[in-house]
Amino acid sequence: MSFLETVAKAKAYLREHARVSLQGLRREFDLDETAVDELIEELVDVQQVAAREGKVLSWIGAVPPRPKPPNRSPRRGRSPKPRLNQPRHHGPPRPSVANSR
């Protein structure tokens, strides 16, 4: 089994059961000390889905991706909608009647 396959299976088990001992990981996946350390690094530091609590890994879930900011540019062929709190301008100002006398 490849390293990434081991990570995926360990992650699925941890997600389902919430906690697993490091000894359990060693036995289940037939891992040596170095391989267990690499698996812990992948789940805790890289993917950030687990926390190490002594001899136990605990599921903390995936960190949600940051949402993208909304696209504020107007779509092509459409005018942006006017904001309600801004006055609308309908052409140049008209001269007042009082100024024309």
MOSULTA-V96807 format. One line per field, one symbol per residue. ss: DSSP state (h for helix, s for strand, l for the rest). psi: psi as a letter, one per 30 degrees, with the letter a starting at -180 (. if undefined). burial: # if it has 16 or more other ideal C-beta (glycine too) atoms within 10 Angstrom, else .. Layout:
ss->???
psi->???
burial->???
This chain:
ss->llhhhhhhhhhhhhhhhlssshhhhhhhhlllhhhhhhhhhhhhhhlllssssllssssllllllllllllllllllllllllllllllllllllllhhhl
psi->kleeeeeeeeeeeeeefekkleeeeeeeghkleeeeeeeeeeeeeefhflkkicgkkkkflkkklkkkkkjfkllkfkkkkkkfgkkkkhalkkkleeff.
burial->.....##..##.##.....#.#.##...#.#....#..##.###....##......#.#..........................................
